[in-house]
Amino acid sequence: MSEPSQGSTEHFVTKILPLYQGPSVKICLQPSNKEYVISKSLLCAESPVFSKMFNGEFLESQEQTVTLEETDDDVSVHSLEALIQWLYRRTFDLDIGGPEEHISALLRLARLADKYAITGIEDKIVPFIKDTIVSNPHPYSSSYGRDIDHNTYCLTRDHLFSASFLPSRHPVRRALASACVEGFLRSRDHKFNGEILACPSFGADLLIEIQSALYTLTPTYEVTVEDPISGERFRFKLNQV
């Protein structure tokens, strides 16, 4: 008998539904003192790290409870709750604060998922990052021209350094590097010029994204390049700086 195809009702009932049933485990968050009860099958199926904790010879497997300490980099109430929501519903609502804070929260979520080897969520995070960038361009940009930092207005140095802790070629790292392509191509005085020297891995990411962007060069009466964030084209004209 052939296996049911993914996405079919039979696949859901036979392969997915059992993950929501059976025993549960508890995740405690400190110092917020919050507790979350989650399906053990679901959590362990998604995370080999949690699977080793709860099915191995660790204390967590005896108590079926794990305590996570909050950090500035990945584990927080918002990131953990968003990750749990994604595990159950394959979506999350992480609309926090202004653009900078929102991107910071998305980066914490990406790093939390990576920390516990949970994959797939990065493809959901990237569109949110890109939408935030596109919706918050540099205020000096207008229909008459784009500021050299058009795509990096709501990005910060901390965002770039945080993303650099994700694995090489991680989609979230690529998204932030892509946002810096236009500024780098157009000016020696773009917003994150110093970060290229201070964070070599960011410079490497940027170089790869620049190469991809240059493949989109259009030789018309003026040279244009496709912006890897918005898909719009900008004139490839160096600022005199």
N, C-alpha and C positions, 0 to 999 in steps of 0.2 A: 504494500500500500504506500503510495507516494505521500511525502510530507505536505501539509497544507501550505499554501503560498503566504508569504508575509503580507499583512494588510487585510487578509480575508477574515471573515467572522470565525471560521474554524480555527485559524491560527491564534486569534485573540482568546477564544474559549479554552483551547488546549495548551497554549504556550504562555500566554500573558496573564490570564486571570488567576492561575495558581500562584503567581508571584505575590498577589495581594492577600493571600490567605495564609493560614498556618501560624507558627510562632512569631513573636515580635521581639525587637530589641529596643533598648533605651539609649538615647544620646543625651548626655547632660552637658550644659554649656556654662562655663564659669569665667568670670565672676557674676554673670547675669542671673545665674541660678535658674535657668530655664531647662525644661526636660521635654524630649520629643520621643514618642513611641512610634516605631516604624516597622513595617513588615521586614522580617529578617531575610526572607527569600528575595524580596525585591532589592533590598540594599546590597546584599552579598552578590546578587547576579550582576549588579551594575558596577560594584567596586571590589576588585581583587584585594585591596588593602583592608577594607572592612571584613571581607570574607575570611582573611587570615586571622584577623582579630577574634571574630566570633566563632570560628570553626577550628582554631588551632589550640595551642597549649598555653595561651596567654590568659591573664586574669580576666580579661573581657569575656572569654568563652565560658568561664565558670559563672560569672555574674550576669552575662548577657547585657552588660551595660558598659558604655565607654564615656569618659569625661574628656571634653575638648576645652582647651584654654583659648580664650579670645585673644586675637592679635590684631595689629594694625594692617597686616598684610593679606590675610585670607579668612580666618575664622571670625565671624561676627554673627550677631542675631540675624541681620538681614541676609547675609550670604548663605547661612545654613538653612534658613527658612525658604529662601529662593531655590536652593538645591533640592530640598525635600519636595517642594511644589513641582519642580521639573521631573523628579523621579516618578511621581504619581501621575502627572498630567502632561508631561512633555512641553510645558510652557511655564513661564514665571512672570511675576509682576514686580519689578524692582525700580519703580519710578521714584527716586529719592532726590529731594533737593534740586539745586540748580544743575546746569550742564556738567561742571567740573566734579561735583559730588556724585552725580549720576554715573559718570565714567569711572570714578574711583570705586563705586560699589560694584560695577560690572567687572572691573579688574579683580576685585577681591573674590567675586564669584568664580571667575575663570581660574584663579590660583587655587581656590578651595577644591574645585573639581579636579584639577591637575594633581593636587596633593594626594587625593585619594583615588587617583587613576580612573576617574569617571569620565568617559568620553561621550561625544555627541553634543553636549550642551554648548561647546564653543561655537558651533555653527548657528546657534540661536543668539549668542551674545554679540557676535560680530555685527549683525544688522542693527542692533540697538546702538552700538558704538558709532557706526557710520551715520545712522539717522540723527544722533545727537550732534555729531560734527557738522553735518550738512545743514541742520536746523539752526546752528549757532555760528555763522561765519563771522569773520572779522567785520566790525561795524563800518570800516572804511571802504569795504567792497561795495560796489554798486553796479548798475547796468552799464556804466561807462568803463569799468575796469575792476579787476580783482586785486586786493591787497596781497602781497607776497605771502602773508600768513593767513590767507583766506580759510584754510582748513585746520589751522592749529590754534585758533583763538581760544577755544575752551580746553585745550590740552595743557598739561603742566609737566614740568621736569619730573615730578614724582610719578606721573602716569607712565612716562617712558621707562624709568628705572624699574617700576613695578612690573611692567610687561616683559622686561628683559630677563626676569626670573622664570618665565614660562619656557618650555622647550623650544629649541630652534625650529623655525618655520611654523610655529603655532599660529593659527589663524588670527588670534587676537594681537599677537606681536606684529603680524603682517599688516593688520588694519591700522595700527598706530604709525608704523613706518610709512604706509601709503599716504597717510595724511600729511606727511612732511615732504613728499616728493616735489610738489609745486614750488614751495619756498626754496628748497635746495637748488632746483634747476634755475630759478629766476634771480637769485641774489646770494651774495656771500654773507649777507647780513640778515639771514632769516632767523626766526625765533629760536631754533634749537641748534644753532651752529656750534655752540660750546659743548652740547651733549654728545656730538659725534666723537669728540676727542675724549670726553670724560667717560663715555660708555661705549667701548669698542663693539660690543655685540649689537647695540642699536645702529651703529654705523654700518655694520655688515647687513643688517636687515634692510636698511635704507638703500644700500647699494643694489641689492637684489630687486627691490621694488622699482628703483629708477631704471634698471635694465628692462624690466617688463613694460614700464611706461614708454620708454624710448622706442619700443617696437610698434607703438601706435602713432609715431610721427606721420603727419600728413603734409606732403610738400605741395602746397597751393601757392597763392600769391603771398601768403604768410604761413609760417610753420606753426602748426598747432599740435598739442599733445593731449591725449585723453586723461582726464583726472581720474586716478584709480579709486577715489572715494565716491564721487558723485556721478561719474560717467560723462560729465560735461567736458568740453574741450577748452583749453586755455592757450593763449599765444605763447610760444616758446621764444620769449624776448628777454634777454638778460637786463636787469636793472644796472644802471651805471653807479656802482658803489665801490 
